[in-house]
Amino acid sequence: MPIPIEVALHLPVAAGMPVLHNVLTGYTADRPLRISAAAFAADKVRLVSAHGDIETITRLRK
């Protein structure tokens, strides 16, 4: 469920609708390099993860 900051930022979430939190971590050969975090209204997105397989990504976008 939306946390207070998401409500304060007016995330477009319908009453009672969960929020999808997506956190990605980029690594170098040695260590974590970058973390990206995003929040989405769960009824507005479709999450597709292809782990860099370009053929799968292309097929799913059609």
N, C-alpha and C positions, 0 to 999 in steps of 0.2 A: 504494500500500500504506500501511497506517497508520503514522504517524510515532510516535516514542516517547511524546509527550504524549497522543496519542489512545489509545494502549494504557494509559497510566497513568490516564486518565479513564474507563476501562472502556467505551469506545464499543463497542456490541454488534456486533462484526465477527467473522464466522466465519474460521477459519484460512485464509489465502491469499486472502481476499476484499478487493478494492479498496475504497477510500474515495472518496466523491463530495465534492468541495469546491465549494461554491457561494459566490461573492463578488459582492455587489451594491453598486454605487456610486450614491448619490443626488446629484444636482447642482442647484444654483440656476442662474440665468441667467449667473452670473459664475464659479463655481468648484465643485469637489466639496464636498459638505456632510457626507455620512455614508457610511461603509463598513460593511456587514454581512457577516460571514463565518460559515459553518456547515459542519460536516462530518457526513456521513451514511454509514451502511453501504450500499454500492452495491446490495446485493441486497434492500434493504428499502424503496427509494423509486422513484418514477417522477417524473422531472423534466419539467414542462410549462411552456413559456415562451410567453406570449401577448402580451407587450409592451403590456399595457393594453387590449387589444381585448376588451371585456366579453362580446360575443357568442361569441367563441371560447372564453373561459374557461368560460362557462356550458355550452356544448356539450360540452366535454371533461370536465366534472365529472359528467356523467350516466352 
